Amino acid sequence: MNRPDKRPGAGETALDAATLQIHHPYEPPPGFAAVVPAVHKASTVLFRNAAALRARSWKARDGYSYGLLGTPTTYTLEERIATLEGGKHCALTPSGLSAISLVNLALLQAGDEVLLPDNVYGPSRDQAQKLLAGFGISHALYDPLQPQTLRTALSPRTRLVWIEPPGSVTMEFPDIRALVEAAHSAGTLCALDNTWGAGVAFAPFELGVDVSIHALTKYPSGGGDVLMGAVVTRDASLGERILHVHSMLGLGVAANDCEIVLRSLPTMRMRYEAHDRAARDLATWLTTHPAVRHVLHPALPGAPGHENWRSHCSAAAGLFSLQFDLQFGHAEVDRFVDALQLFGLGVSWGGPMSLAVPYDLTAMRGPKAALQGPLVRLSIGLEAVDDLRADLAQALSAAFGS
């Protein structure tokens, strides 16, 4: 603490031991270095004097004003995530969904319109339908595999286009460059959900997007034990708009959660590649099973948007979905999920444990969507591939008799 030494001089009264636990004069020597960054926890930030307090700007990242607005720990994680995404400015949020919310609230106002892909993350669609609509912000959907539908949907009121590669649950991979070009031709900003790509599969800003959000809950944390999100930009003025709303909303993250993500980031690329290898192995194997109608994995030839994935990406995440033969309904699909022994039944992904979640596409997307009926999304973890293959085989046999 940068305050005068509290030890009493000659003739001064010594402070009580209880007071010294709060105003202790000791400061550790400088120069300590370690592999892992230090963790700084604070709500109150202390200043040397009144002039320093008045001079400090919360907008500047060259000092500290209040714990909610940044500590050395949060600044360090912001810089590392910005580098990972290829951006320059980063704001951390309590979850991936809160990162989406921050972008919407920072860049949209009453009378504006936001465009979403029709396979968008469900809570993002709910937010547009229920929360943003209440603020006088309208929305419309476009087909991400048909850039012309985006051009048609753009209107003079459109201020923001969301891109999600690949689509939530159904895994279609869009032509990101074409979608960005369509939006920018109308003077509209583009925000991309890069949770699946994780800063590894492709570089969002090299494809022209204006904002990249990332659920650090997934691959950056890697343990299934942290909720956190990030919003990254390259443009300074755009970053300032986002940071200003971030401060007004009081969005903060815990130092210990930042510590976990900082500890996990150095191994993320290796983990991502391991998830990718295992998922492709299992997805390819599952294409040969008689009960499986479609394996929805963008890296597999014939999957929706596969050519776009080849054009944009150098890797793929450990995520894919299964559709079964049309003779099987929800009962058989649920029996398959329940029979799995090594796959946890739970949402999210990117952690060490493999996960399975059944979905009803008709309920999610409506009766006019291209894909209908039951579907199971698999997140492939870090277990041995042969063990996962054996588990999938016995569950398929138990559910479908083949």
PyMOL commands that set and color helices and strands:
alter all, ss='L'
color gray80, all
select helices_A, chain A and resi 17-20+50-55+67-69+72-85+96-107+122-134+147-153+176-185+204-207+236-249+255-286+306-312+330-339+361-365+385-400
alter helices_A, ss='H'
color red, helices_A
select strands_A, chain A and resi 89-93+113-117+138-142+158-163+189-193+211-215+229-233+292-296+319-324+344-345+355-360+374-379
alter strands_A, ss='S'
color yellow, strands_A
deselect
rebuild
show_as cartoon
